Amino acid sequence: MAYTNEKHLDMSWDEYTYEVDIMLIAEFGEPATHEQLCDITTAYNNGVAPGDVFSAMAEAQYGNEYDDRFEGFGTWIGAAA
């Protein structure tokens, strides 16, 4: 189940973590690591949108190469978040 609304502030921690996990699994084939869960919790507490958390994690894993590969899909990824 994916959340397509912008009301991430109304999500519980479980819902928020699940959404980021689903994006990580879809893209990389693995759920969040313990370290990433700590970062997800910090982002949740600060009100960061799940899609932004995923983008930051993808960029951290692949650097600028990730942005270059998916430049044409930026709007689509943002719409899915």
OpenMM code with the backbone's topology and positions (N, CA, C; nanometers):
from openmm import Vec3, app, unit

residues = "MET ALA TYR THR ASN GLU LYS HIS LEU ASP MET SER TRP ASP GLU TYR THR TYR GLU VAL ASP ILE MET LEU ILE ALA GLU PHE GLY GLU PRO ALA THR HIS GLU GLN LEU CYS ASP ILE THR THR ALA TYR ASN ASN GLY VAL ALA PRO GLY ASP VAL PHE SER ALA MET ALA GLU ALA GLN TYR GLY ASN GLU TYR ASP ASP ARG PHE GLU GLY PHE GLY THR TRP ILE GLY ALA ALA ALA".split()
positions = [
    Vec3(0.0843, -0.1164, 0.0000),
    Vec3(0.0000, 0.0000, 0.0000),
    Vec3(0.0891, 0.1232, 0.0000),
    Vec3(0.0695, 0.2109, -0.0950),
    Vec3(0.1485, 0.3333, -0.1042),
    Vec3(0.0600, 0.4528, -0.0701),
    Vec3(0.1169, 0.5454, -0.0007),
    Vec3(0.0443, 0.6668, 0.0335),
    Vec3(0.0742, 0.7714, -0.0721),
    Vec3(-0.0301, 0.8243, -0.1336),
    Vec3(-0.0107, 0.9210, -0.2408),
    Vec3(-0.0504, 1.0616, -0.1983),
    Vec3(-0.0868, 1.0784, -0.0718),
    Vec3(-0.1253, 1.2116, -0.0273),
    Vec3(-0.0054, 1.2864, 0.0282),
    Vec3(-0.0216, 1.4143, 0.0434),
    Vec3(0.0850, 1.4996, 0.0937),
    Vec3(0.0811, 1.5122, 0.2462),
    Vec3(-0.0086, 1.4433, 0.3110),
    Vec3(-0.0281, 1.4604, 0.4545),
    Vec3(0.0581, 1.3645, 0.5352),
    Vec3(0.1881, 1.3688, 0.5101),
    Vec3(0.2783, 1.2796, 0.5822),
    Vec3(0.2858, 1.3136, 0.7307),
    Vec3(0.2437, 1.4338, 0.7674),
    Vec3(0.2458, 1.4700, 0.9088),
    Vec3(0.1392, 1.3949, 0.9875),
    Vec3(0.0390, 1.3410, 0.9181),
    Vec3(-0.0662, 1.2645, 0.9842),
    Vec3(-0.0319, 1.1162, 0.9953),
    Vec3(0.0806, 1.0745, 0.9385),
    Vec3(0.1198, 0.9336, 0.9403),
    Vec3(0.1752, 0.8954, 1.0774),
    Vec3(0.1484, 0.7721, 1.1160),
    Vec3(0.2148, 0.7196, 1.2352),
    Vec3(0.3583, 0.6856, 1.1969),
    Vec3(0.4416, 0.6591, 1.2964),
    Vec3(0.5802, 0.6223, 1.2679),
    Vec3(0.5850, 0.4955, 1.1848),
    Vec3(0.4991, 0.3978, 1.2155),
    Vec3(0.4961, 0.2723, 1.1399),
    Vec3(0.4602, 0.2957, 0.9937),
    Vec3(0.3596, 0.3774, 0.9687),
    Vec3(0.3196, 0.4065, 0.8309),
    Vec3(0.4312, 0.4780, 0.7549),
    Vec3(0.4940, 0.5718, 0.8204),
    Vec3(0.6022, 0.6495, 0.7600),
    Vec3(0.7205, 0.5588, 0.7247),
    Vec3(0.7617, 0.4775, 0.8207),
    Vec3(0.8731, 0.3852, 0.7993),
    Vec3(0.8403, 0.2852, 0.6895),
    Vec3(0.7171, 0.2360, 0.6890),
    Vec3(0.6735, 0.1413, 0.5864),
    Vec3(0.6849, 0.2033, 0.4478),
    Vec3(0.6435, 0.3279, 0.4339),
    Vec3(0.6478, 0.3918, 0.3020),
    Vec3(0.7914, 0.4067, 0.2527),
    Vec3(0.8811, 0.4501, 0.3397),
    Vec3(1.0212, 0.4633, 0.2997),
    Vec3(1.0795, 0.3255, 0.2682),
    Vec3(1.0471, 0.2256, 0.3507),
    Vec3(1.0944, 0.0890, 0.3273),
    Vec3(1.0491, 0.0366, 0.1912),
    Vec3(0.9245, 0.0602, 0.1559),
    Vec3(0.8715, 0.0133, 0.0277),
    Vec3(0.9486, 0.0767, -0.0878),
    Vec3(0.9802, 0.2041, -0.0775),
    Vec3(1.0568, 0.2705, -0.1830),
    Vec3(1.1985, 0.2132, -0.1910),
    Vec3(1.2589, 0.1866, -0.0750),
    Vec3(1.3933, 0.1280, -0.0741),
    Vec3(1.3927, -0.0131, -0.1334),
    Vec3(1.2936, -0.0929, -0.0970),
    Vec3(1.2835, -0.2296, -0.1497),
    Vec3(1.2608, -0.2268, -0.2999),
    Vec3(1.1737, -0.1384, -0.3457),
    Vec3(1.1452, -0.1293, -0.4894),
    Vec3(1.2689, -0.0892, -0.5692),
    Vec3(1.3489, -0.0004, -0.5129),
    Vec3(1.4642, 0.0505, -0.5859),
    Vec3(1.5887, -0.0358, -0.5696),
    Vec3(1.6140, -0.0822, -0.4476),
    Vec3(1.7398, -0.1508, -0.4187),
    Vec3(1.7249, -0.2972, -0.3798),
    Vec3(1.6009, -0.3427, -0.3575),
    Vec3(1.5779, -0.4827, -0.3248),
    Vec3(1.5974, -0.5185, -0.1790),
    Vec3(1.6215, -0.4198, -0.0945),
    Vec3(1.6424, -0.4452, 0.0476),
    Vec3(1.5740, -0.3372, 0.1309),
    Vec3(1.5231, -0.3747, 0.2492),
    Vec3(1.4639, -0.2748, 0.3376),
    Vec3(1.5722, -0.1907, 0.4050),
    Vec3(1.5306, -0.0958, 0.4821),
    Vec3(1.6232, -0.0067, 0.5510),
    Vec3(1.7090, -0.0832, 0.6517),
    Vec3(1.8339, -0.0424, 0.6617),
    Vec3(1.9238, -0.0977, 0.7625),
    Vec3(1.8952, -0.0292, 0.8961),
    Vec3(1.9589, -0.0778, 1.0013),
    Vec3(1.9400, -0.0162, 1.1330),
    Vec3(1.9812, 0.1311, 1.1300),
    Vec3(2.0934, 0.1594, 1.0674),
    Vec3(2.1408, 0.2977, 1.0568),
    Vec3(2.0402, 0.3843, 0.9811),
    Vec3(1.9858, 0.3307, 0.8716),
    Vec3(1.8865, 0.4056, 0.7946),
    Vec3(1.7584, 0.4255, 0.8746),
    Vec3(1.7194, 0.3257, 0.9547),
    Vec3(1.6005, 0.3417, 1.0393),
    Vec3(1.6193, 0.4549, 1.1393),
    Vec3(1.7399, 0.4695, 1.1899),
    Vec3(1.7683, 0.5812, 1.2804),
    Vec3(1.7518, 0.7146, 1.2071),
    Vec3(1.8005, 0.7207, 1.0830),
    Vec3(1.7853, 0.8418, 1.0019),
    Vec3(1.6383, 0.8671, 0.9674),
    Vec3(1.5642, 0.7605, 0.9390),
    Vec3(1.4211, 0.7733, 0.9085),
    Vec3(1.3463, 0.8278, 1.0293),
    Vec3(1.3814, 0.7809, 1.1476),
    Vec3(1.3171, 0.8289, 1.2705),
    Vec3(1.3446, 0.9772, 1.2917),
    Vec3(1.4678, 1.0187, 1.2688),
    Vec3(1.5021, 1.1603, 1.2820),
    Vec3(1.4227, 1.2442, 1.1824),
    Vec3(1.4135, 1.1964, 1.0587),
    Vec3(1.3373, 1.2684, 0.9560),
    Vec3(1.1893, 1.2744, 0.9935),
    Vec3(1.1354, 1.1645, 1.0440),
    Vec3(0.9946, 1.1614, 1.0869),
    Vec3(0.9703, 1.2656, 1.1960),
    Vec3(1.0591, 1.2701, 1.2937),
    Vec3(1.0445, 1.3649, 1.4043),
    Vec3(1.0571, 1.5095, 1.3585),
    Vec3(1.1270, 1.5327, 1.2469),
    Vec3(1.1445, 1.6680, 1.1940),
    Vec3(1.0435, 1.7038, 1.0854),
    Vec3(0.9532, 1.6125, 1.0518),
    Vec3(0.8477, 1.6419, 0.9551),
    Vec3(0.8896, 1.6373, 0.8093),
    Vec3(0.9964, 1.5649, 0.7782),
    Vec3(1.0432, 1.5528, 0.6403),
    Vec3(0.9548, 1.4524, 0.5656),
    Vec3(0.9192, 1.4834, 0.4430),
    Vec3(0.8351, 1.3943, 0.3626),
    Vec3(0.9087, 1.2636, 0.3332),
    Vec3(0.8384, 1.1486, 0.3307),
    Vec3(0.9019, 1.0191, 0.3047),
    Vec3(0.9767, 1.0143, 0.1717),
    Vec3(0.9236, 1.0764, 0.0697),
    Vec3(0.9903, 1.0779, -0.0607),
    Vec3(1.1238, 1.1504, -0.0556),
    Vec3(1.1320, 1.2546, 0.0257),
    Vec3(1.2580, 1.3273, 0.0416),
    Vec3(1.3610, 1.2430, 0.1154),
    Vec3(1.3143, 1.1646, 0.2132),
    Vec3(1.4043, 1.0755, 0.2860),
    Vec3(1.4609, 0.9709, 0.1896),
    Vec3(1.3729, 0.9117, 0.1094),
    Vec3(1.4178, 0.8130, 0.0111),
    Vec3(1.5189, 0.8740, -0.0859),
    Vec3(1.4909, 0.9928, -0.1356),
    Vec3(1.5823, 1.0585, -0.2301),
    Vec3(1.7194, 1.0807, -0.1678),
    Vec3(1.7211, 1.1242, -0.0430),
    Vec3(1.8489, 1.1466, 0.0251),
    Vec3(1.9253, 1.0159, 0.0432),
    Vec3(1.8539, 0.9086, 0.0776),
    Vec3(1.9199, 0.7786, 0.0955),
    Vec3(1.9715, 0.7244, -0.0373),
    Vec3(1.8957, 0.7425, -0.1435),
    Vec3(1.9392, 0.6965, -0.2759),
    Vec3(2.0620, 0.7744, -0.3205),
    Vec3(2.0621, 0.9046, -0.2963),
    Vec3(2.1768, 0.9855, -0.3344),
    Vec3(2.2992, 0.9495, -0.2504),
    Vec3(2.2774, 0.9204, -0.1230),
    Vec3(2.3892, 0.8803, -0.0369),
    Vec3(2.4500, 0.7482, -0.0837),
    Vec3(2.3654, 0.6586, -0.1350),
    Vec3(2.4142, 0.5285, -0.1801),
    Vec3(2.4831, 0.5376, -0.3156),
    Vec3(2.4271, 0.6175, -0.4063),
    Vec3(2.4802, 0.6246, -0.5422),
    Vec3(2.5455, 0.7576, -0.5769),
    Vec3(2.5335, 0.8556, -0.4929),
    Vec3(2.5914, 0.9871, -0.5203),
    Vec3(2.5218, 1.0544, -0.6369),
    Vec3(2.5947, 1.1354, -0.7087),
    Vec3(2.5387, 1.2076, -0.8226),
    Vec3(2.4993, 1.1151, -0.9360),
    Vec3(2.5574, 0.9952, -0.9405),
    Vec3(2.5222, 0.8994, -1.0453),
    Vec3(2.3744, 0.8642, -1.0388),
    Vec3(2.3187, 0.8584, -0.9194),
    Vec3(2.1766, 0.8262, -0.9046),
    Vec3(2.0912, 0.9348, -0.9685),
    Vec3(2.1245, 1.0608, -0.9406),
    Vec3(2.0489, 1.1722, -0.9983),
    Vec3(2.0582, 1.1730, -1.1497),
    Vec3(2.1747, 1.1418, -1.2039),
    Vec3(2.1927, 1.1425, -1.3491),
    Vec3(2.1108, 1.0331, -1.4160),
    Vec3(2.1046, 0.9139, -1.3543),
    Vec3(2.0308, 0.8032, -1.4139),
    Vec3(1.8807, 0.8285, -1.4156),
    Vec3(1.8289, 0.9004, -1.3157),
    Vec3(1.6851, 0.9166, -1.3023),
    Vec3(1.6390, 1.0601, -1.3219),
    Vec3(1.7167, 1.1384, -1.3916),
    Vec3(1.6831, 1.2791, -1.4097),
    Vec3(1.5468, 1.2971, -1.4762),
    Vec3(1.5161, 1.2173, -1.5742),
    Vec3(1.3887, 1.2279, -1.6440),
    Vec3(1.2706, 1.1790, -1.5639),
    Vec3(1.2962, 1.1079, -1.4547),
    Vec3(1.1877, 1.0523, -1.3745),
    Vec3(1.1616, 1.1323, -1.2476),
    Vec3(1.2267, 1.2452, -1.2313),
    Vec3(1.2117, 1.3244, -1.1094),
    Vec3(1.0688, 1.3588, -1.0777),
    Vec3(0.9924, 1.4024, -1.1771),
    Vec3(0.8529, 1.4375, -1.1562),
    Vec3(0.7715, 1.3142, -1.1202),
    Vec3(0.8002, 1.2040, -1.1858),
    Vec3(0.7255, 1.0820, -1.1613),
    Vec3(0.7509, 1.0296, -1.0207),
    Vec3(0.8768, 1.0314, -0.9759),
    Vec3(0.9097, 0.9831, -0.8418),
    Vec3(0.8441, 1.0734, -0.7381),
    Vec3(0.8465, 1.2038, -0.7599),
    Vec3(0.7827, 1.2951, -0.6678),
    Vec3(0.6326, 1.2751, -0.6596),
    Vec3(0.5720, 1.2407, -0.7714),
    Vec3(0.4273, 1.2159, -0.7728),
    Vec3(0.3913, 1.0874, -0.7001),
    Vec3(0.4833, 0.9918, -0.7018),
    Vec3(0.4555, 0.8630, -0.6362),
    Vec3(0.4709, 0.8739, -0.4859),
    Vec3(0.5434, 0.9707, -0.4392),
    Vec3(0.5676, 0.9828, -0.2954),
    Vec3(0.4532, 1.0442, -0.2218),
] * unit.nanometer
topology = app.Topology()
chain = topology.addChain("A")
for resn in residues:
    res = topology.addResidue(resn, chain)
    for name in ("N", "CA", "C"):
        topology.addAtom(name, app.Element.getBySymbol(name[0]), res)
